[in-house]
Amino acid sequence: MTADPVAIARDLVRCRSITPDEGGALAYLQKVLAKAGFTVHRPIFAEPGTAPVENLYARIGGKKTNLVFAGHTDVVPPGDEAMWRHPPFAGEIAGEKLYGRGAVDMKGGIACFVAAALDYLGANGGAPKNGSISFLITGDEESVAVNGTVKLLQWAAERGEMFDHCILGEPSNVETIGDTIRAGRRGSLNGTLIVTGRQGHVAYPHRADNPIRGLVTLIAALQAPLDEGSAEFDPSNLEFTSVDVGNPTVNLIPGEARARFNIRYNDRHSQASLKALIERRAHAAGGRVHHRFEWLPSNADVFVTKPGPFTDLAIAAIAEVTGRKPKLSTSGGTSDARFIKNYCPVFEFGLVGQTMHAVDECAPVADLVTLTAIYRRMIEKYFA
């Protein structure tokens, strides 16, 4: 390889790029890519109530077929840094592992696809044979995700940039490199169930209406299975994450009780149909319970990239490098693929995700080398 993914990953980890701070990570990538001949842009997006976010878009090659690699350089906070055996932003290598916040999620993945692209360009006269290679990198994935990929895609489209296929370098693998491609994700929807009663003294319950009783009844009803899954997805599930009464007094029946919940839903639902289903269930089970729902806006819709030539190419490349045939999976949380899928087919393939967001997050050096070889083979096959 003409570029070292371990060195790139180490340098990126050393950038303290906690959302929304760029921390030097995008500046580093700009320097590396510009030196290789990429045209690099660094748009900044903001809106009221949110911090401005720096992003990066780079492209090389003037032909229409455009393969884009996507990812994020922002990371979650490391927590108590004294709990780390290796400082979270030192980029130390010990025991054949690179330690640091973002080593897996997902500076390591970015380092691998940058190194793979540079190696491919070096072997092909400095430009893709039959198209273009692009990088779509944001600094806003780990937070509210409003000033990152979603706006960067809009910005690119307004400039006439077209994407044919996208590989998102999120840590997709479960146990070992090559076992899983994330070809889709369930949608995510947050809401709050609010039950209203009548405040009163606990010694005179007939004069009050305890909302906690009704809340318990509705929670039980809403946790029943939402569906049995679909061809590509696991069953949808609703999980309550907090119950809040806000009552510091033990001899007072409260006037209101709330419960927050999250739903991860499959392709048998839309957000509108899902809200209607939940509200029907609550009405049927609640009887005379006075309740209402507050729904939070969501940009995390369900999506799936169907098996076809693009996924076949990826599976073949992985098999040639590792000898493994990956599973096409739709499990896990959300990612920026939920925005990218509106512009082109996308799948996620990156490092093993077992230590992401954990103390002593780390990526084996061997995995960084293997992932780079897989990306390199994918690029070669794509432009063959």
Buried (B, 14 or more C-beta within 10 A) or exposed (E): BEBBBBEBBBBBBBBBBBBBBBBBBBBBBBEBBEEBEBEBBBBEBEEEEBBEBBBBBBBBBEEEBBBBBBBBBBBBEBEEEEEBEBBBBEBBBEEEBBBBBBBBBBBBBBBBBBBBBBBBBEEEEEBBEEBBBBBBBBBBBBBBBBBBBBBBBBBBEEEEBBBBBBBBBBBBBBEEBBBBBBBBBBBBBBBBBBBBBBBBEEEEEEEBBBBBBBBBBBBEBBBEEBBEBBEBBBBBBBEBEEBEBEBEEEEEBBBBBBBBBBBBBBBBBEBEEBBEBBBEBBEEBBEEBBBEEEBEEBEBBBBBBEEEEBBEBBBBBBBEBBEBEBBBBBBBEBBBBBBBBEBBBBBBBBBBBEBBBEBBBBBBBEBBBBBBBBBBBBBBBBBE
